[in-house]
Structures are given as C-alpha cells and as structure tokens.
Amino acid sequence: MAVIGVQLVVTMVMASVISKIIPHYSFARWLLCSGSLEWYQHPTDEELRTLAGKQQPKKKKDRKYNGHIDNKPLTVPKDIDLQLETKVITEVDTLALHYFPEFQWLVDFTVASTLVYVITECYYSLAPPAEGEMNISVVWSLLVLSFVIKVLFSLTAHYFRLEEGGERSLCITFGFFFFVKAMVILIVTENYLEFGLESGFANFSDSALHFLEHQGLESQGPISKLTFKLILALLCALIGAFLTFPGLRLAQMHLDALNLTNDKVAQTLLHINFLSPLIMVLLWVKPITKDYLTLPTSPGTEPVMTAETYDTLRLWSILLLCVLRLAMMRRHLQAYLNLAQKNLTLMKKEAGRISTVELQTMVARVFYYLCVIALQYMAPLVMLLHTTLLLKTLVHGSAGDAATHYAVTEDTGWSLLGGLSPRRAAL
C-alpha cells in the first residue's frame, strides 16, 4: 500500500502548520483568551488586613514574647466583607495554569486532524481512491485517540496519587460498575441493541483465519467469543473509570450554568447538551428509534425513511451534538470559574476565622485548575468525534455512503475490529 501524492502533501502541510503556525495562532488559546471568560483574583494580604481592621505586621523584634517569636498565621473572620475582583483571561495568565500545554496540544492537534479528515474526504469525493491506497486520515484519528487516552490516564493517575479525599476509591468503584454494566449489555441480543458485534466478530475471525492459512499456519481462530467480549468489557471499564470525574464535573457545571442564565433558548441548549450522551445511546436501541422510523407502522404504509437514510442521519446527529457541546464550552467554563465567588459566599455563612493563606488558596485554585476542567470537558468530546469519523471511514469509506453499523459484509470489507478489505482504502 502506498500513500499517494495529495494525501502526502496534505500531511506535510498540516505538520508544518502544527509546528510553525499553531504556536502563534492557537485555537485552544483562543477558546480561553477570547475575552469572554473572567476569573476571580485572590485578595492580597494588605487587602485582608485592611478589611479585618488589622495594622501592619509588627517588626520581628516587636513580636517576641518571653524570648519566642510569634509566628502564628494571620487570620481573618470568615464573614469578612470581601468582594473579589474579576479579570479577563489573557495569554499571560495561561502560563500559570496546570495542564495548559496538554490542553493546547490536544485541542490544536484535534483541529489539525479534523482538517486532514475533511480535506481527505473532499479529495475522495472528487477522485475515488485507487486500489491499495492508504487513507491517511485514519492514522491522524488514531493518533488523536491515543492522545486522549494518555490525557485521561494522566488525570486519573493524579487522583490515584492523592492520599485523602476518596478519589481513588471512587474511580475503582465506577470501574467495576462499568465492567458489570458492559457485561450485561453484551448479553443483550442484536434485536434490541444494534452494535453489530456478532457479525463483526464473525468477519474478524474469518479474516484472521484466511490470513493464518495464507501464512501456512493452522488455527481454530484467533480468539474465542467469550474472551472477545471480556476484553471489550475490560476496555469499557477502563474508559468508564477515566470518565468518572469528567462526568461528575460536567453535571456540576451544568447546574451552575443553568443558574447563570435566564434565556430559555440557552437553557434548552444546555439541557440538550447534558442529555446528548443519552440521545446518542438511544440511536442504537432499535425498538425505540430505528425500527420505529424504518419499518412500516401499519400494513400498506411506507416507512418514514430507509435504513440507509437513518444511518446517515444518525451519523450527522452525533456530529451536530459534538458541535453543540463545543459551543456550550465557555458557558460551562465560566460556571466553573464562578465557583471562587460561590465558595466565598458559602464561607461567609460560617462562624469562626480562617487564615489568609487558606482563603487565598481557596480562591486561586479555581483558576489554576481551569485547564484540568477544560481537559475533562474536551477529552470525551474529542474521543467521540474522532471515533465517529474513524468508524465511518473504516466501514463505509466515502461521505455520501455514510452509515454507522459496526460491521460490514465480506464484499464491503472487514469490520471495524478486523480491518478492511484490500479494495477499501484504509489501513
């Protein structure tokens, strides 16, 4: 197989764009620094002393008592009359953010990979791929997915390094929960869930057997069906554990974002965005969606649409929901940044005193972990987007024939799990 002219040129140009242009014109930096996001600055020691009615700290020699130096931290009442100042996020501010390089690389590389995919699709629509030609967009999508898994693993590993807080136990618990849930779903027949695992596994086994026979090796099959489903369940459990905290964080930001707006249209879009994972899952439940739209409702009537039209509509629905989630990103991030003021308001309702260092840390940590929250928001979106693009390319090739079955017949090619036929240009 060979990489033919146009795709090689597109890859080299995009690699040059990533190394030369994106550092100066970054989409990730624009998302954070476009002027729509504001963060709360933590108060200085002087401001807190003034509000608390304290004098300037005494000199060291005046703070001695019975030969000892008074090193007690400065404290202020929790109900202090403090108003936090806001500031628009600038490029200089992003230098202090944790995980900003990872966020910038993931977003910018995703943009570049998506552009490569769109250009490749346009090229294939004008000039069908030659026999044995490699689809370079598949490689880019696989790289994106590998970066997403790496980022999610890094964030989850950070929770595992914490000794207190229960984050480690929560990840493990949700991992086992998704493992059991995946095993239950894999038992459901294809008449209800249109996953195509049975035909996909059959095509994968047949293709592997043909390959082994061509190599002169005897085999009963590469893997048993039970082992195959067990591996899928373990993979689902791993991804579920990675997405535990992103899901919890999204739920909290959704509630906060709803409280920030009174616009009915914006609230509706926020609800659709929050329910989008459920909507996507229902698209593969045949009795609820596909059978209702593609089968006649009564004798002598025509169905609403054909199966091919439904498959294409299902694919575009996922892409539109991804676009909606990206459009709602700033509302969610601003809702997160407002936690600094929310935490301060809750603190004022408490009695007692708090050290200035703890108060400043409580306010500052919200902003410094902004990119962690942004990664938790973007990583599932990027994973879903390029998994959909990869599935469509591997299984159906051109955009006009887009459908979203997980397996295809022998004359079209291998399943997503087993590769492609030599006639289809992928890997």
C-alpha positions in Angstrom: 0.0 0.0 0.0 1.2 3.5 -0.7 0.5 7.0 0.3 -0.4 8.8 -3.0 0.5 12.4 -3.8 -2.3 14.5 -2.4 -2.5 12.8 1.0 1.2 13.1 1.4 1.1 16.8 0.6 -1.8 17.4 3.0 0.1 15.6 5.8 3.3 17.5 5.2 1.5 20.8 5.1 -0.5 20.1 8.2 2.6 19.0 10.1 4.2 22.3 9.1 1.1 24.2 10.3 1.3 22.4 13.7 5.0 23.3 14.2 5.1 26.8 12.7 1.6 28.4 12.8 -0.3 26.9 15.7 2.1 28.1 18.4 1.2 31.7 17.3 -2.5 31.2 16.3 -3.8 28.5 18.7 -7.4 27.5 18.7 -7.0 26.3 22.3 -5.6 29.6 23.4 -8.4 31.4 21.6 -11.0 29.3 23.5 -9.7 30.6 26.8 -8.4 34.1 25.9 -11.0 35.4 23.6 -12.3 37.9 26.2 -15.5 36.0 27.2 -14.0 34.2 30.3 -13.4 36.1 33.5 -11.6 34.7 36.6 -11.6 35.9 40.2 -8.3 37.2 41.6 -7.4 36.2 45.1 -7.1 39.1 47.7 -3.7 40.2 48.8 -2.5 40.2 52.5 -2.8 44.0 52.6 -6.4 43.9 51.4 -7.3 41.3 54.0 -5.6 43.2 56.8 -7.4 46.4 55.9 -10.8 44.7 55.7 -10.1 42.9 59.0 -9.1 46.2 60.7 -5.6 45.0 61.4 -2.4 47.1 61.5 0.7 46.4 59.5 2.6 43.4 61.0 5.0 44.3 63.7 8.6 44.1 63.2 10.4 40.9 64.2 11.9 42.4 67.3 8.4 43.6 68.5 6.8 40.2 68.0 9.0 38.5 70.6 7.2 37.3 73.7 9.2 35.7 76.5 12.1 35.1 74.1 10.0 33.4 71.5 8.9 34.8 68.1 5.2 34.9 67.3 4.8 33.1 64.0 1.1 32.5 64.1 -0.5 32.9 60.7 -2.7 35.9 60.1 -6.3 35.1 60.3 -9.5 36.9 59.4 -13.2 36.4 60.2 -15.0 34.1 57.8 -17.8 36.6 57.4 -15.4 39.3 56.2 -16.8 41.9 53.8 -14.7 40.8 50.8 -15.5 41.5 47.2 -13.4 39.6 44.7 -12.2 41.4 41.6 -12.6 39.9 38.2 -10.1 39.9 35.3 -10.4 38.7 31.7 -8.1 35.7 31.0 -5.1 36.8 28.9 -2.3 34.8 27.3 0.0 35.7 30.1 -2.4 34.2 32.6 -2.4 30.9 30.9 1.3 30.4 31.7 0.3 29.7 35.3 -2.4 27.1 34.5 -1.8 23.5 35.3 -2.0 21.2 32.3 -2.2 24.1 29.8 0.4 22.5 27.5 -1.6 19.3 27.4 -4.8 21.1 26.7 -3.3 23.2 24.0 -1.7 20.3 22.3 -4.8 18.1 22.4 -7.2 20.8 21.0 -4.8 22.1 18.3 -3.9 18.6 17.2 -7.6 17.7 17.1 -8.3 20.7 14.9 -5.4 19.7 12.5 -6.6 16.1 12.4 -10.1 17.1 11.6 -8.9 19.4 8.8 -6.9 16.5 7.4 -10.0 14.3 7.5 -12.2 16.9 5.8 -9.6 17.5 3.0 -9.2 13.8 2.5 -13.0 13.3 2.2 -13.2 16.1 -0.3 -10.3 14.5 -2.2 -12.1 11.1 -2.3 -15.3 12.7 -3.4 -13.6 14.1 -6.4 -11.2 11.2 -7.1 -12.1 7.8 -5.8 -9.2 6.1 -4.0 -7.1 3.7 -6.1 -6.7 0.1 -5.1 -4.4 -0.3 -2.2 -4.2 3.4 -1.5 -3.9 4.3 2.2 -6.3 6.7 3.9 -4.0 8.9 5.9 -6.9 10.4 7.9 -7.2 7.1 9.7 -3.7 7.5 11.1 -4.4 11.0 12.3 -7.6 9.9 14.0 -5.8 7.1 15.7 -3.2 9.5 17.0 -5.9 11.8 18.4 -7.5 8.9 20.2 -4.1 7.8 21.7 -3.5 11.4 22.9 -7.0 11.5 24.5 -6.4 8.2 26.3 -3.0 9.5 27.5 -4.5 12.7 28.9 -7.3 10.9 30.6 -4.8 8.4 32.1 -2.7 11.3 33.4 -5.7 13.0 35.0 -6.8 9.7 36.6 -3.3 8.9 37.8 -3.3 12.3 39.5 -6.3 11.3 41.6 -4.7 8.0 42.5 -1.7 9.8 43.9 -3.9 11.6 46.4 -3.8 10.0 49.8 -7.0 11.6 51.1 -10.3 12.5 49.5 -11.6 9.2 48.3 -10.9 9.9 44.6 -9.0 6.6 44.2 -11.9 4.6 45.7 -14.4 6.4 43.5 -12.5 5.6 40.3 -12.2 1.9 41.2 -15.8 1.7 42.2 -17.0 3.2 38.9 -14.6 1.0 37.0 -16.2 -2.2 38.5 -19.6 -0.7 37.9 -19.0 -0.1 34.2 -17.4 -3.6 33.9 -20.6 -5.2 35.2 -22.7 -2.9 33.1 -20.8 -3.7 30.0 -21.1 -7.5 30.6 -24.8 -7.1 31.0 -25.1 -5.1 27.8 -23.0 -7.6 25.8 -25.6 -10.3 26.7 -28.5 -8.4 25.1 -29.4 -9.7 21.7 -28.9 -7.8 18.4 -32.6 -7.5 18.0 -32.6 -4.7 20.6 -29.1 -3.1 20.5 -27.6 -2.5 17.1 -23.9 -3.0 18.0 -23.1 -5.5 15.2 -20.7 -7.4 17.5 -21.8 -10.8 16.3 -21.3 -10.1 12.6 -18.2 -8.1 13.4 -16.6 -10.9 15.4 -17.5 -13.4 12.6 -15.9 -11.2 10.0 -12.8 -10.7 12.2 -12.4 -14.4 12.8 -12.9 -15.3 9.1 -10.4 -12.7 8.0 -7.9 -13.8 10.7 -8.3 -17.4 9.6 -7.7 -16.6 6.0 -4.6 -14.6 6.9 -3.2 -17.5 9.0 -3.9 -20.0 6.3 -2.2 -17.8 3.8 0.8 -17.8 6.1 0.7 -21.6 6.3 -0.4 -21.8 9.9 -3.2 -23.9 11.3 -5.6 -22.3 13.8 -9.2 -22.7 15.0 -9.5 -19.0 15.4 -7.6 -16.1 16.9 -9.8 -15.7 20.0 -13.0 -17.1 21.4 -16.2 -15.1 21.6 -16.2 -15.1 25.3 -12.7 -13.8 25.5 -13.6 -11.2 22.9 -16.5 -9.9 24.9 -14.4 -10.0 28.1 -11.8 -7.8 26.5 -14.5 -5.4 25.4 -15.9 -5.2 28.9 -12.5 -4.5 30.4 -11.9 -1.8 27.9 -15.3 -0.3 28.7 -14.5 -0.5 32.4 -11.2 1.3 31.9 -12.7 4.1 29.8 -15.6 4.4 32.3 -13.1 4.8 35.2 -11.3 7.5 33.1 -14.5 9.4 32.5 -15.8 9.2 36.1 -14.6 12.7 37.2 -15.3 14.3 33.8 -18.9 13.2 34.1 -19.3 14.4 37.7 -17.7 17.7 36.8 -19.9 18.2 33.8 -23.0 17.6 35.9 -21.9 20.2 38.4 -21.1 22.8 35.7 -24.4 22.1 34.0 -26.3 23.1 37.2 -24.1 26.2 37.7 -24.5 27.2 34.0 -28.3 26.9 34.3 -28.3 29.3 37.2 -26.2 31.8 35.3 -28.8 32.3 32.5 -32.4 33.1 32.3 -32.6 32.8 28.5 -34.9 29.9 27.6 -33.1 29.1 24.4 -29.8 28.9 26.2 -31.3 26.7 28.9 -32.8 24.4 26.3 -29.4 24.0 24.6 -27.8 23.3 27.9 -30.3 20.6 28.6 -29.8 19.1 25.2 -26.0 19.2 25.6 -26.3 17.5 29.0 -28.6 14.8 27.6 -26.6 14.2 24.4 -24.9 11.0 25.6 -28.3 9.5 26.4 -29.6 10.7 23.0 -26.7 9.0 21.2 -27.2 5.7 23.0 -30.9 5.7 22.1 -30.0 6.0 18.5 -28.7 2.4 18.7 -31.7 1.0 20.5 -33.7 -0.5 17.6 -37.2 -0.8 19.1 -37.1 2.9 20.2 -35.6 4.6 17.2 -34.6 2.6 14.1 -37.5 0.1 13.9 -39.9 3.0 14.5 -38.6 5.0 11.7 -37.5 2.4 9.1 -40.3 -0.2 9.4 -44.0 0.4 8.3 -46.2 1.4 11.2 -49.1 -0.5 9.7 -49.8 -2.8 6.7 -49.8 -0.9 3.4 -47.9 2.1 4.7 -44.5 3.3 3.8 -41.8 3.7 6.5 -40.6 7.2 7.4 -37.2 6.7 6.0 -35.0 3.9 4.7 -32.3 2.2 6.8 -29.5 3.9 4.8 -31.1 7.3 5.4 -31.4 6.6 9.1 -27.8 5.5 9.3 -26.7 8.7 7.7 -29.0 10.8 9.9 -27.6 9.0 13.0 -24.1 9.9 12.0 -24.8 13.6 11.4 -26.8 13.7 14.7 -23.6 12.7 16.6 -21.5 15.3 14.8 -24.1 18.1 15.5 -24.2 17.2 19.1 -20.4 17.4 19.2 -20.6 20.9 17.7 -23.3 21.8 20.3 -21.0 20.7 23.2 -18.1 22.7 21.8 -20.4 25.8 21.5 -21.5 25.4 25.1 -17.9 25.0 26.4 -17.4 28.6 27.5 -20.7 28.7 29.4 -19.6 25.7 31.4 -16.1 27.0 32.0 -17.4 30.3 33.2 -19.7 28.4 35.5 -16.7 26.7 36.9 -14.7 29.9 37.4 -17.6 31.4 39.3 -17.0 28.7 42.0 -14.5 31.1 43.5 -17.2 33.6 44.4 -19.7 30.8 45.3 -17.2 29.3 47.7 -16.6 32.7 49.3 -20.3 33.3 49.7 -20.7 29.9 51.4 -17.7 30.7 53.7 -19.3 34.0 54.9 -22.2 32.0 56.3 -19.9 30.1 58.6 -18.6 31.2 62.0 -15.0 31.4 63.1 -11.8 32.6 61.5 -9.7 31.4 58.5 -6.0 32.1 57.7 -5.3 34.4 54.9 -3.3 31.7 53.2 -6.2 29.3 53.2 -8.6 32.0 51.9 -6.2 33.0 49.1 -5.7 29.3 48.2 -9.4 28.7 48.1 -9.9 31.5 45.6 -6.8 30.9 43.5 -7.0 27.2 43.0 -10.2 27.6 41.0 -8.4 29.5 38.3 -5.2 27.5 38.4 -7.0 24.2 37.7 -9.1 25.7 34.8 -7.2 23.6 32.1 -7.8 20.4 34.1 -11.5 21.1 33.9 -11.2 22.1 30.3 -9.5 18.8 29.5 -12.2 16.9 31.3 -14.7 18.7 29.2 -12.9 18.3 25.8 -11.4 14.8 26.1 -14.8 12.9 25.9 -15.9 15.3 23.1 -12.7 14.7 21.1 -12.9 10.9 21.7 -16.5 10.7 20.5 -15.8 12.9 17.4 -12.9 11.0 16.1 -14.3 7.6 17.0 -17.3 8.5 14.8 -15.1 9.7 12.0 -12.9 6.7 12.3 -15.9 4.3 12.3 -17.4 6.0 9.3 -14.1 5.9 7.3 -13.2 2.3 8.1 -16.6 0.9 7.4 -18.1 2.9 4.6 -15.3 5.0 3.0 -17.0 8.0 1.3 -19.1 10.6 3.0 -22.1 10.0 0.7 -22.4 6.4 1.8 -22.1 7.2 5.5 -23.7 4.7 7.8 -22.9 3.6 11.2 -23.0 -0.1 11.5 -20.2 -1.7 13.4 -19.7 -4.5 11.0 -20.0 -4.9 7.2 -20.3 -7.8 4.9 -17.5 -9.6 3.1 -17.9 -7.7 -0.2 -17.6 -4.3 1.6 -14.6 -5.2 3.8 -13.6 -6.2 7.3 -15.4 -5.0 10.3 -14.0 -2.1 12.4 -12.5 -4.7 14.7 -10.8 -6.7 12.0 -9.5 -4.1 9.5 -10.5 -3.5 5.8 -10.5 -5.3 2.6 -7.7 -4.6 0.1 -10.3 -2.8 -2.1 -11.2 -0.3 0.6 -8.5 2.4 1.3 -7.9 2.5 5.0 -5.2 0.6 6.9 
